[in-house]
Amino acid sequence: MFGRGWQSSTGVVLDSRVKSASVSESSGSSVTREFVVAVVMPGGETTNVTVPQGNYSDFWAPRIGRSVKVEISAKDDKVRFDKSDLAMSFAEHERRQREGFDSKLGG
């Protein structure tokens, strides 16, 4: 079944870079990033790995130094960001921004 074989873990974002970028008159610009993350592997050791940007519309890129939730493939040790991590949710980021803005208005 899809999604099986992934183990939850944590990591710290060490660096990021633009992997690709494109510009289109009809759809604007698009940037794809990849990240170096120090991940706690299943055996307890910490390993620096490249983690691709989340391929879903709610992805909000984490900042360098931020602790993040990740998932590790039991099959091949590939690592991906955990979609349940609200720190990497665009919708959650927007909600916090609105609350911060509104709080300055006394609302």
MMTF fields as JSON, N, C-alpha, C and O atoms, coordinates in Angstrom:
{
  "mmtfVersion": "1.0.0",
  "mmtfProducer": "UNKNOWN",
  "numBonds": 427,
  "numAtoms": 428,
  "numGroups": 107,
  "numChains": 1,
  "numModels": 1,
  "chainsPerModel": [1],
  "groupsPerChain": [107],
  "chainIdList": ["A"],
  "bondAtomList": [4, 2, 8, 6, 12, 10, 16, 14, 20, 18, 24, 22, 28, 26, 32, 30, 36, 34, 40, 38, 44, 42, 48, 46, 52, 50, 56, 54, 60, 58, 64, 62, 68, 66, 72, 70, 76, 74, 80, 78, 84, 82, 88, 86, 92, 90, 96, 94, 100, 98, 104, 102, 108, 106, 112, 110, 116, 114, 120, 118, 124, 122, 128, 126, 132, 130, 136, 134, 140, 138, 144, 142, 148, 146, 152, 150, 156, 154, 160, 158, 164, 162, 168, 166, 172, 170, 176, 174, 180, 178, 184, 182, 188, 186, 192, 190, 196, 194, 200, 198, 204, 202, 208, 206, 212, 210, 216, 214, 220, 218, 224, 222, 228, 226, 232, 230, 236, 234, 240, 238, 244, 242, 248, 246, 252, 250, 256, 254, 260, 258, 264, 262, 268, 266, 272, 270, 276, 274, 280, 278, 284, 282, 288, 286, 292, 290, 296, 294, 300, 298, 304, 302, 308, 306, 312, 310, 316, 314, 320, 318, 324, 322, 328, 326, 332, 330, 336, 334, 340, 338, 344, 342, 348, 346, 352, 350, 356, 354, 360, 358, 364, 362, 368, 366, 372, 370, 376, 374, 380, 378, 384, 382, 388, 386, 392, 390, 396, 394, 400, 398, 404, 402, 408, 406, 412, 410, 416, 414, 420, 418, 424, 422],
  "bondOrderList": [1, 1, 1, 1, 1, 1, 1, 1, 1, 1, 1, 1, 1, 1, 1, 1, 1, 1, 1, 1, 1, 1, 1, 1, 1, 1, 1, 1, 1, 1, 1, 1, 1, 1, 1, 1, 1, 1, 1, 1, 1, 1, 1, 1, 1, 1, 1, 1, 1, 1, 1, 1, 1, 1, 1, 1, 1, 1, 1, 1, 1, 1, 1, 1, 1, 1, 1, 1, 1, 1, 1, 1, 1, 1, 1, 1, 1, 1, 1, 1, 1, 1, 1, 1, 1, 1, 1, 1, 1, 1, 1, 1, 1, 1, 1, 1, 1, 1, 1, 1, 1, 1, 1, 1, 1, 1],
  "groupList": [{"groupName": "MET", "atomNameList": ["N", "CA", "C", "O"], "elementList": ["N", "C", "C", "O"], "formalChargeList": [0, 0, 0, 0], "bondAtomList": [1, 0, 2, 1, 3, 2], "bondOrderList": [1, 1, 2], "singleLetterCode": "M", "chemCompType": "L-PEPTIDE LINKING"}, {"groupName": "PHE", "atomNameList": ["N", "CA", "C", "O"], "elementList": ["N", "C", "C", "O"], "formalChargeList": [0, 0, 0, 0], "bondAtomList": [1, 0, 2, 1, 3, 2], "bondOrderList": [1, 1, 2], "singleLetterCode": "F", "chemCompType": "L-PEPTIDE LINKING"}, {"groupName": "GLY", "atomNameList": ["N", "CA", "C", "O"], "elementList": ["N", "C", "C", "O"], "formalChargeList": [0, 0, 0, 0], "bondAtomList": [1, 0, 2, 1, 3, 2], "bondOrderList": [1, 1, 2], "singleLetterCode": "G", "chemCompType": "PEPTIDE LINKING"}, {"groupName": "ARG", "atomNameList": ["N", "CA", "C", "O"], "elementList": ["N", "C", "C", "O"], "formalChargeList": [0, 0, 0, 0], "bondAtomList": [1, 0, 2, 1, 3, 2], "bondOrderList": [1, 1, 2], "singleLetterCode": "R", "chemCompType": "L-PEPTIDE LINKING"}, {"groupName": "TRP", "atomNameList": ["N", "CA", "C", "O"], "elementList": ["N", "C", "C", "O"], "formalChargeList": [0, 0, 0, 0], "bondAtomList": [1, 0, 2, 1, 3, 2], "bondOrderList": [1, 1, 2], "singleLetterCode": "W", "chemCompType": "L-PEPTIDE LINKING"}, {"groupName": "GLN", "atomNameList": ["N", "CA", "C", "O"], "elementList": ["N", "C", "C", "O"], "formalChargeList": [0, 0, 0, 0], "bondAtomList": [1, 0, 2, 1, 3, 2], "bondOrderList": [1, 1, 2], "singleLetterCode": "Q", "chemCompType": "L-PEPTIDE LINKING"}, {"groupName": "SER", "atomNameList": ["N", "CA", "C", "O"], "elementList": ["N", "C", "C", "O"], "formalChargeList": [0, 0, 0, 0], "bondAtomList": [1, 0, 2, 1, 3, 2], "bondOrderList": [1, 1, 2], "singleLetterCode": "S", "chemCompType": "L-PEPTIDE LINKING"}, {"groupName": "THR", "atomNameList": ["N", "CA", "C", "O"], "elementList": ["N", "C", "C", "O"], "formalChargeList": [0, 0, 0, 0], "bondAtomList": [1, 0, 2, 1, 3, 2], "bondOrderList": [1, 1, 2], "singleLetterCode": "T", "chemCompType": "L-PEPTIDE LINKING"}, {"groupName": "VAL", "atomNameList": ["N", "CA", "C", "O"], "elementList": ["N", "C", "C", "O"], "formalChargeList": [0, 0, 0, 0], "bondAtomList": [1, 0, 2, 1, 3, 2], "bondOrderList": [1, 1, 2], "singleLetterCode": "V", "chemCompType": "L-PEPTIDE LINKING"}, {"groupName": "LEU", "atomNameList": ["N", "CA", "C", "O"], "elementList": ["N", "C", "C", "O"], "formalChargeList": [0, 0, 0, 0], "bondAtomList": [1, 0, 2, 1, 3, 2], "bondOrderList": [1, 1, 2], "singleLetterCode": "L", "chemCompType": "L-PEPTIDE LINKING"}, {"groupName": "ASP", "atomNameList": ["N", "CA", "C", "O"], "elementList": ["N", "C", "C", "O"], "formalChargeList": [0, 0, 0, 0], "bondAtomList": [1, 0, 2, 1, 3, 2], "bondOrderList": [1, 1, 2], "singleLetterCode": "D", "chemCompType": "L-PEPTIDE LINKING"}, {"groupName": "LYS", "atomNameList": ["N", "CA", "C", "O"], "elementList": ["N", "C", "C", "O"], "formalChargeList": [0, 0, 0, 0], "bondAtomList": [1, 0, 2, 1, 3, 2], "bondOrderList": [1, 1, 2], "singleLetterCode": "K", "chemCompType": "L-PEPTIDE LINKING"}, {"groupName": "ALA", "atomNameList": ["N", "CA", "C", "O"], "elementList": ["N", "C", "C", "O"], "formalChargeList": [0, 0, 0, 0], "bondAtomList": [1, 0, 2, 1, 3, 2], "bondOrderList": [1, 1, 2], "singleLetterCode": "A", "chemCompType": "L-PEPTIDE LINKING"}, {"groupName": "GLU", "atomNameList": ["N", "CA", "C", "O"], "elementList": ["N", "C", "C", "O"], "formalChargeList": [0, 0, 0, 0], "bondAtomList": [1, 0, 2, 1, 3, 2], "bondOrderList": [1, 1, 2], "singleLetterCode": "E", "chemCompType": "L-PEPTIDE LINKING"}, {"groupName": "PRO", "atomNameList": ["N", "CA", "C", "O"], "elementList": ["N", "C", "C", "O"], "formalChargeList": [0, 0, 0, 0], "bondAtomList": [1, 0, 2, 1, 3, 2], "bondOrderList": [1, 1, 2], "singleLetterCode": "P", "chemCompType": "L-PEPTIDE LINKING"}, {"groupName": "ASN", "atomNameList": ["N", "CA", "C", "O"], "elementList": ["N", "C", "C", "O"], "formalChargeList": [0, 0, 0, 0], "bondAtomList": [1, 0, 2, 1, 3, 2], "bondOrderList": [1, 1, 2], "singleLetterCode": "N", "chemCompType": "L-PEPTIDE LINKING"}, {"groupName": "TYR", "atomNameList": ["N", "CA", "C", "O"], "elementList": ["N", "C", "C", "O"], "formalChargeList": [0, 0, 0, 0], "bondAtomList": [1, 0, 2, 1, 3, 2], "bondOrderList": [1, 1, 2], "singleLetterCode": "Y", "chemCompType": "L-PEPTIDE LINKING"}, {"groupName": "ILE", "atomNameList": ["N", "CA", "C", "O"], "elementList": ["N", "C", "C", "O"], "formalChargeList": [0, 0, 0, 0], "bondAtomList": [1, 0, 2, 1, 3, 2], "bondOrderList": [1, 1, 2], "singleLetterCode": "I", "chemCompType": "L-PEPTIDE LINKING"}, {"groupName": "HIS", "atomNameList": ["N", "CA", "C", "O"], "elementList": ["N", "C", "C", "O"], "formalChargeList": [0, 0, 0, 0], "bondAtomList": [1, 0, 2, 1, 3, 2], "bondOrderList": [1, 1, 2], "singleLetterCode": "H", "chemCompType": "L-PEPTIDE LINKING"}],
  "groupTypeList": [0, 1, 2, 3, 2, 4, 5, 6, 6, 7, 2, 8, 8, 9, 10, 6, 3, 8, 11, 6, 12, 6, 8, 6, 13, 6, 6, 2, 6, 6, 8, 7, 3, 13, 1, 8, 8, 12, 8, 8, 0, 14, 2, 2, 13, 7, 7, 15, 8, 7, 8, 14, 5, 2, 15, 16, 6, 10, 1, 4, 12, 14, 3, 17, 2, 3, 6, 8, 11, 8, 13, 17, 6, 12, 11, 10, 10, 11, 8, 3, 1, 10, 11, 6, 10, 9, 12, 0, 6, 1, 12, 13, 18, 13, 3, 3, 5, 3, 13, 2, 1, 10, 6, 11, 9, 2, 2],
  "groupIdList": [1, 2, 3, 4, 5, 6, 7, 8, 9, 10, 11, 12, 13, 14, 15, 16, 17, 18, 19, 20, 21, 22, 23, 24, 25, 26, 27, 28, 29, 30, 31, 32, 33, 34, 35, 36, 37, 38, 39, 40, 41, 42, 43, 44, 45, 46, 47, 48, 49, 50, 51, 52, 53, 54, 55, 56, 57, 58, 59, 60, 61, 62, 63, 64, 65, 66, 67, 68, 69, 70, 71, 72, 73, 74, 75, 76, 77, 78, 79, 80, 81, 82, 83, 84, 85, 86, 87, 88, 89, 90, 91, 92, 93, 94, 95, 96, 97, 98, 99, 100, 101, 102, 103, 104, 105, 106, 107],
  "secStructList": [7, 6, 6, 6, 6, 3, 3, 3, 3, 3, 3, 3, 3, 3, 3, 3, 3, 3, 3, 3, 3, 3, 3, 3, 6, 6, 6, 3, 3, 3, 3, 3, 3, 3, 3, 3, 3, 3, 3, 3, 7, 6, 6, 1, 7, 3, 3, 3, 3, 3, 3, 3, 7, 7, 7, 1, 6, 6, 5, 7, 7, 7, 7, 6, 6, 7, 3, 3, 3, 3, 3, 3, 3, 6, 6, 6, 7, 7, 3, 3, 3, 7, 6, 6, 7, 4, 4, 4, 5, 2, 2, 2, 2, 2, 2, 2, 2, 2, 2, 2, 2, 2, 2, 2, 6, 6, 7],
  "xCoordList": [0.833, 0.0, 0.873, 1.936, 0.439, 1.184, 1.438, 0.554, 2.675, 2.988, 3.575, 4.073, 3.533, 4.105, 5.615, 6.169, 6.27, 7.714, 8.449, 9.666, 7.738, 8.366, 8.367, 7.335, 9.519, 9.672, 9.843, 10.607, 9.145, 9.232, 10.55, 11.069, 11.076, 12.291, 12.308, 11.324, 13.436, 13.6, 14.935, 15.802, 15.07, 16.321, 16.422, 15.481, 17.578, 17.812, 18.289, 19.211, 17.651, 18.017, 19.352, 19.487, 20.343, 21.675, 21.91, 22.648, 21.279, 21.486, 20.407, 19.684, 20.311, 19.387, 19.934, 20.755, 19.463, 19.845, 18.728, 17.871, 18.758, 17.803, 18.256, 19.391, 17.362, 17.665, 17.264, 17.965, 16.133, 15.693, 14.767, 14.161, 14.679, 13.79, 13.272, 13.958, 12.047, 11.476, 10.58, 10.022, 10.46, 9.605, 8.719, 9.182, 7.447, 6.487, 5.558, 5.149, 5.227, 4.308, 2.94, 2.293, 2.501, 1.155, 1.061, 0.042, 2.115, 2.004, 2.982, 3.045, 3.745, 4.663, 5.946, 6.366, 6.565, 7.833, 7.651, 6.72, 8.568, 8.541, 9.97, 10.862, 10.184, 11.506, 11.385, 10.49, 12.282, 12.338, 13.651, 14.715, 13.573, 14.76, 15.065, 14.214, 16.307, 16.678, 17.432, 18.015, 17.413, 17.909, 18.915, 18.796, 19.907, 20.789, 20.219, 20.087, 19.883, 19.27, 20.075, 20.368, 20.433, 21.073, 19.954, 19.207, 19.838, 18.72, 19.163, 20.22, 18.342, 18.574, 18.058, 16.853, 18.98, 18.641, 18.1, 18.242, 17.482, 16.88, 17.835, 17.397, 19.116, 20.082, 20.536, 21.29, 20.082, 20.423, 21.521, 21.713, 22.25, 23.307, 22.691, 21.601, 23.394, 22.94, 23.729, 24.957, 23.006, 23.615, 23.094, 21.902, 23.99, 23.576, 23.119, 23.86, 21.897, 21.317, 20.673, 20.324, 20.525, 19.806, 18.336, 17.986, 17.478, 16.036, 15.397, 15.584, 14.644, 14.003, 12.852, 12.263, 12.557, 11.402, 10.157, 10.027, 9.245, 7.99, 7.248, 7.153, 6.733, 6.035, 4.523, 3.785, 4.084, 2.665, 2.413, 3.32, 1.201, 0.892, 0.992, 1.123, 0.937, 0.95, 2.366, 2.519, 3.397, 4.783, 5.26, 5.106, 5.841, 6.486, 7.928, 8.168, 8.883, 10.297, 10.783, 10.588, 11.409, 11.939, 13.211, 13.954, 13.445, 14.646, 15.823, 15.651, 17.015, 18.24, 18.244, 17.95, 18.582, 18.615, 17.331, 17.293, 16.277, 14.978, 14.955, 15.45, 14.371, 14.113, 12.882, 11.891, 12.942, 11.843, 11.548, 12.395, 10.318, 9.938, 10.233, 9.955, 10.788, 11.077, 10.601, 10.261, 10.584, 10.283, 11.401, 11.876, 11.818, 12.914, 12.356, 11.638, 12.684, 12.242, 13.032, 14.263, 12.328, 12.982, 13.671, 14.634, 13.177, 13.697, 15.069, 15.968, 15.236, 16.475, 17.055, 17.938, 16.588, 17.074, 16.867, 17.537, 15.952, 15.599, 14.864, 14.2, 14.993, 14.373, 13.472, 13.823, 12.301, 11.381, 10.857, 10.874, 10.392, 9.776, 8.433, 7.723, 8.088, 6.82, 5.734, 5.819, 4.723, 3.642, 2.881, 2.243, 2.934, 2.18, 2.878, 2.299, 4.114, 4.866, 4.293, 4.508, 3.568, 2.921, 3.918, 3.554, 5.166, 6.183, 6.476, 7.029, 6.11, 6.347, 5.043, 4.994, 3.996, 2.694, 2.462, 2.479, 2.245, 1.949, 0.685, 0.656, -0.353, -1.611, -1.395, -1.95, -0.595, -0.314, 0.502, 0.261, 1.453, 2.246, 1.336, 1.457, 0.437, -0.498, -1.404, -1.685, -1.86, -2.712, -1.96, -2.506, -0.695, 0.111, 0.367, 0.347, 0.606, 0.81, -0.436, -0.333, -1.614, -2.869, -3.078, -3.452, -2.83, -3.008, -2.068, -2.47, -0.815, 0.151, -0.26, -0.152, -0.73, -1.175, -2.39, -2.437, -3.367, -4.596, -4.329, -4.989, -3.353, -3.073, -2.513, -2.693, -1.84, -1.318, -2.426, -2.233, -3.581, -4.74, -5.664, -6.691, -5.281, -6.106, -7.25, -8.22, -7.151, -8.257, -8.01, -8.88],
  "yCoordList": [-1.192, 0.0, 1.25, 1.264, 2.282, 3.529, 4.117, 4.118, 4.626, 5.305, 4.41, 4.913, 3.106, 2.204, 2.188, 2.468, 1.853, 1.734, 3.03, 3.1, 4.052, 5.317, 5.45, 5.268, 5.766, 5.905, 7.379, 8.088, 7.837, 9.227, 9.491, 8.636, 10.684, 11.113, 12.639, 13.293, 13.185, 14.634, 15.0, 14.153, 16.282, 16.771, 18.268, 18.916, 18.812, 20.246, 20.681, 20.092, 21.723, 22.234, 22.967, 23.911, 22.519, 23.113, 24.102, 25.073, 23.852, 24.719, 24.432, 23.44, 25.317, 25.082, 25.774, 26.687, 25.323, 25.973, 25.802, 24.929, 26.648, 26.533, 25.385, 25.362, 24.441, 23.301, 23.623, 23.26, 24.307, 24.718, 25.926, 26.161, 26.677, 27.833, 27.989, 27.669, 28.488, 28.735, 29.96, 30.297, 30.615, 31.792, 31.607, 31.21, 31.901, 31.773, 32.98, 33.428, 33.501, 34.639, 34.282, 35.109, 33.058, 32.667, 32.246, 32.485, 31.623, 31.113, 31.744, 31.315, 32.748, 33.407, 32.622, 31.876, 32.794, 32.115, 30.954, 30.917, 30.017, 28.829, 28.492, 28.439, 28.264, 27.912, 26.613, 26.46, 25.682, 24.426, 24.393, 24.645, 24.081, 24.068, 22.641, 21.752, 22.455, 21.233, 21.662, 22.745, 20.811, 21.164, 20.144, 18.953, 20.609, 19.712, 19.675, 20.706, 18.468, 18.293, 17.27, 16.185, 17.61, 16.661, 15.83, 16.312, 14.574, 13.706, 12.647, 12.034, 12.441, 11.345, 10.072, 9.9, 9.192, 7.965, 6.912, 7.068, 5.843, 4.826, 4.231, 3.861, 4.133, 3.583, 4.574, 4.214, 5.833, 6.845, 7.792, 8.844, 7.435, 8.325, 9.477, 9.348, 10.59, 11.743, 11.783, 11.693, 11.92, 11.935, 13.14, 13.444, 13.819, 14.921, 14.353, 13.625, 14.689, 14.183, 15.328, 16.364, 15.12, 16.068, 15.685, 14.529, 16.652, 16.42, 17.347, 18.563, 16.783, 17.643, 18.441, 18.057, 19.549, 20.352, 19.489, 18.639, 19.704, 18.97, 19.224, 20.366, 18.186, 18.297, 18.331, 17.476, 19.329, 19.5, 20.987, 21.726, 21.419, 22.846, 23.533, 24.756, 22.812, 23.43, 23.572, 23.918, 23.32, 23.342, 24.763, 25.632, 25.003, 26.262, 25.924, 25.17, 26.472, 26.124, 26.462, 27.583, 25.509, 25.77, 26.619, 26.564, 27.385, 28.214, 27.406, 26.396, 27.868, 27.229, 27.316, 28.364, 26.201, 26.118, 25.596, 25.306, 25.473, 25.021, 23.504, 22.771, 23.045, 21.617, 21.244, 21.974, 20.12, 19.694, 18.214, 17.449, 17.84, 16.432, 15.874, 16.522, 14.686, 14.024, 12.583, 12.069, 11.947, 10.526, 9.865, 10.404, 8.688, 7.951, 6.662, 5.93, 6.385, 5.157, 3.974, 3.975, 2.981, 1.782, 1.014, 0.284, 1.182, 0.444, 0.94, 0.138, 2.276, 2.787, 4.006, 4.666, 4.32, 5.448, 6.809, 7.772, 6.914, 8.23, 8.995, 8.403, 10.31, 11.147, 12.165, 12.733, 12.389, 13.413, 14.178, 13.684, 15.391, 16.164, 15.542, 15.035, 15.584, 15.058, 16.114, 17.211, 15.788, 16.731, 17.19, 18.242, 16.43, 16.802, 17.898, 18.417, 18.257, 19.281, 20.66, 21.17, 21.257, 22.548, 23.675, 24.7, 23.502, 24.52, 24.65, 25.66, 23.637, 23.668, 23.741, 23.356, 24.235, 24.371, 25.818, 26.724, 26.034, 27.378, 27.923, 29.083, 27.104, 27.541, 27.958, 28.962, 27.195, 27.53, 28.82, 29.649, 28.989, 30.218, 31.428, 32.445, 31.308, 32.403, 32.695, 33.857, 31.657, 31.841, 32.617, 33.544, 32.229, 32.929, 34.373, 35.265, 34.613, 35.978, 36.833, 37.967, 36.29, 37.016, 37.333, 38.45, 36.326, 36.54, 37.623, 38.47, 37.599, 38.614, 39.997, 40.962, 40.099, 41.38, 41.88, 43.033, 40.991, 41.376, 41.763, 42.656, 41.092, 41.405, 42.813, 43.448, 43.29, 44.657, 45.693, 46.869, 45.256, 46.137, 46.021, 46.695, 45.153, 44.957, 44.009, 44.006, 43.175, 42.279, 40.868, 40.032],
  "zCoordList": [0.0, 0.0, 0.0, 0.621, -0.68, -0.782, 0.602, 1.458, 0.815, 2.066, 3.138, 4.146, 2.955, 3.958, 3.826, 2.763, 4.935, 4.906, 5.197, 5.024, 5.635, 6.0, 7.514, 8.159, 8.076, 9.522, 9.874, 9.22, 10.89, 11.333, 12.048, 12.766, 11.84, 12.522, 12.547, 12.202, 12.958, 13.0, 12.375, 12.159, 12.095, 11.544, 11.735, 12.194, 11.378, 11.428, 10.052, 9.489, 9.514, 8.196, 8.313, 9.092, 7.525, 7.556, 6.42, 6.579, 5.275, 4.121, 3.082, 3.175, 2.095, 0.984, -0.249, -0.159, -1.406, -2.655, -3.668, -3.538, -4.67, -5.761, -6.647, -7.125, -6.859, -7.724, -9.16, -10.105, -9.317, -10.649, -10.516, -9.471, -11.601, -11.634, -13.053, -14.024, -13.152, -14.475, -14.408, -13.364, -15.557, -15.67, -16.892, -17.962, -16.713, -17.804, -17.771, -16.7, -18.944, -18.994, -18.432, -17.789, -18.671, -18.255, -16.791, -16.144, -16.264, -14.895, -13.91, -12.758, -14.331, -13.413, -13.225, -14.11, -12.07, -11.821, -10.855, -10.051, -10.964, -10.111, -9.71, -10.556, -8.42, -7.904, -7.126, -6.294, -7.397, -6.656, -5.893, -6.46, -4.6, -3.736, -3.272, -3.322, -2.821, -2.114, -0.865, -0.819, 0.134, 1.458, 1.956, 1.667, 2.703, 3.45, 4.854, 5.514, 5.304, 6.615, 7.406, 6.902, 8.645, 9.561, 10.168, 11.019, 9.727, 10.091, 11.089, 10.936, 12.11, 13.053, 12.377, 12.193, 12.014, 11.295, 12.276, 13.489, 11.756, 12.631, 13.667, 14.756, 13.356, 14.308, 15.363, 16.267, 15.26, 16.249, 15.804, 16.415, 14.743, 14.261, 13.465, 12.907, 13.423, 12.648, 11.347, 11.35, 10.227, 8.905, 8.131, 8.169, 7.431, 6.571, 5.235, 4.575, 4.84, 3.596, 2.821, 3.388, 1.515, 0.673, 0.688, 0.447, 0.971, 1.006, -0.025, 0.035, -0.971, -1.97, -1.365, -0.354, -2.006, -1.61, -1.672, -2.553, -0.742, -0.766, -2.071, -2.522, -2.664, -3.953, -3.718, -4.206, -2.966, -2.682, -2.47, -2.086, -2.714, -2.752, -1.392, -1.35, -0.294, 1.03, 1.584, 2.755, 0.796, 1.293, 1.542, 0.684, 2.72, 3.065, 3.43, 4.373, 2.694, 2.88, 4.286, 4.755, 4.959, 6.296, 6.229, 5.249, 7.258, 7.338, 7.864, 8.546, 7.535, 8.034, 9.556, 10.13, 10.2, 11.656, 12.274, 13.47, 11.475, 11.99, 12.144, 11.287, 13.251, 13.445, 12.637, 12.634, 11.959, 11.095, 11.321, 11.784, 10.978, 10.981, 9.592, 8.583, 9.549, 8.285, 8.353, 9.419, 7.194, 7.107, 6.321, 5.321, 6.784, 6.167, 5.586, 6.266, 4.33, 3.68, 4.231, 4.205, 4.722, 5.242, 4.114, 4.348, 2.906, 1.747, 1.306, 1.052, 1.214, 0.618, 1.332, 0.784, 2.533, 3.337, 2.675, 3.047, 1.697, 1.158, 2.256, 3.108, 2.221, 3.244, 2.563, 1.529, 3.161, 2.676, 3.881, 5.009, 3.62, 4.695, 5.053, 4.185, 6.337, 6.831, 6.623, 7.176, 5.834, 5.519, 6.76, 6.73, 7.84, 9.043, 9.853, 10.807, 9.486, 10.213, 9.874, 8.775, 10.814, 10.573, 10.323, 9.746, 10.748, 10.489, 8.997, 8.562, 8.209, 6.766, 5.974, 4.806, 6.618, 5.972, 5.549, 6.383, 4.254, 3.754, 4.416, 4.828, 4.522, 5.133, 6.587, 7.033, 7.323, 8.722, 8.807, 9.684, 7.912, 7.868, 7.636, 8.319, 6.68, 6.388, 7.583, 7.874, 8.274, 9.453, 10.536, 11.133, 10.786, 11.8, 11.397, 12.246, 10.113, 9.623, 9.857, 10.324, 9.533, 9.744, 11.219, 11.578, 12.079, 13.515, 14.026, 14.823, 13.57, 13.981, 13.527, 14.284, 12.297, 11.738, 12.526, 12.955, 12.707, 13.411, 14.856, 15.387, 15.513, 16.906, 17.065, 18.104, 16.038, 16.082, 15.923, 16.233, 15.441, 15.308, 16.513, 16.595, 17.449, 18.643, 18.408, 19.165, 17.336, 17.007, 17.271, 17.027]
}
